[in-house]
Amino acid sequence: MDILDKAIAFYGPDNQMMQTCEELSELIQAIIKYQRYGEERAPDIAEEIADCEIMIEQVKRILEFTEYDIDAWKKRKLERLERYIS
């Protein structure tokens, strides 16, 4: 059992899902502050991305998504984006 599985077991799936929402909100706030205050806030975005990636990995485990599940959606989304920008 690695640290992410231990965190899910310790805090519980519901709490980790809520924590993911909180971390995503903090990333939004960091991006807004970057837009307002400039480059000096870039490190805040990196920190919040790290938090979000850790929590998103836990959500994937809680919901038992495989990399195939996520990659299939990414492929569809990227294909759609390419149609929009081409």
C-alpha positions as CSV (number, residue, x, y, z in Angstrom):
1,M,0.0,0.0,0.0
2,D,1.5,3.3,-1.0
3,I,1.1,6.8,0.5
4,L,-2.0,7.6,-1.6
5,D,-3.8,4.4,-0.7
6,K,-2.9,5.0,3.0
7,A,-4.3,8.6,2.7
8,I,-7.6,7.2,1.3
9,A,-7.8,4.6,4.1
10,F,-6.9,7.1,6.8
11,Y,-9.1,10.0,5.8
12,G,-11.8,8.1,3.9
13,P,-12.9,8.3,0.3
14,D,-15.6,11.0,0.9
15,N,-13.2,13.3,2.7
16,Q,-10.6,12.9,0.0
17,M,-13.2,13.7,-2.7
18,M,-14.0,16.9,-0.8
19,Q,-10.3,17.7,-0.3
20,T,-9.9,17.4,-4.1
21,C,-12.6,20.0,-4.6
22,E,-10.8,22.3,-2.1
23,E,-7.4,21.8,-3.9
24,L,-9.0,22.5,-7.3
25,S,-10.5,25.7,-5.9
26,E,-7.1,26.8,-4.6
27,L,-5.6,26.2,-8.1
28,I,-8.3,28.5,-9.5
29,Q,-7.5,31.2,-7.0
30,A,-3.7,30.9,-7.8
31,I,-4.4,31.3,-11.5
32,I,-6.6,34.4,-10.8
33,K,-3.9,35.9,-8.6
34,Y,-1.3,35.2,-11.4
35,Q,-3.5,37.1,-13.8
36,R,-3.8,40.0,-11.4
37,Y,-0.2,40.2,-10.0
38,G,2.0,38.6,-12.6
39,E,5.0,36.3,-12.7
40,E,5.8,36.5,-9.0
41,R,2.7,34.3,-8.4
42,A,3.8,31.5,-10.8
43,P,5.3,29.3,-8.1
44,D,1.9,29.3,-6.3
45,I,0.4,27.8,-9.4
46,A,3.0,25.0,-9.5
47,E,2.4,24.2,-5.9
48,E,-1.4,24.0,-6.4
49,I,-1.0,21.9,-9.6
50,A,1.1,19.4,-7.5
51,D,-1.7,19.3,-4.8
52,C,-4.3,18.8,-7.5
53,E,-2.4,16.0,-9.2
54,I,-2.0,14.2,-6.0
55,M,-5.7,14.5,-5.2
56,I,-6.8,13.6,-8.7
57,E,-4.7,10.4,-8.5
58,Q,-6.6,9.5,-5.3
59,V,-10.0,10.2,-7.0
60,K,-8.9,7.8,-9.8
61,R,-8.2,5.2,-7.3
62,I,-11.4,5.7,-5.3
63,L,-13.5,5.4,-8.4
64,E,-11.3,2.6,-9.8
65,F,-10.6,4.3,-13.1
66,T,-7.9,2.8,-15.2
67,E,-5.4,4.7,-17.3
68,Y,-7.3,3.5,-20.3
69,D,-10.5,5.1,-19.0
70,I,-8.8,8.5,-18.6
71,D,-6.7,8.2,-21.8
72,A,-9.8,7.4,-23.9
73,W,-11.5,10.6,-22.6
74,K,-8.3,12.6,-23.2
75,K,-8.1,11.4,-26.8
76,R,-11.7,12.4,-27.5
77,K,-11.2,15.8,-25.9
78,L,-7.9,16.5,-27.8
79,E,-9.5,15.4,-31.1
80,R,-12.3,17.9,-30.4
81,L,-9.9,20.6,-29.5
82,E,-7.9,20.0,-32.7
83,R,-11.1,20.4,-34.7
84,Y,-11.9,23.7,-33.0
85,I,-8.4,25.2,-33.6
86,S,-7.7,23.9,-37.1
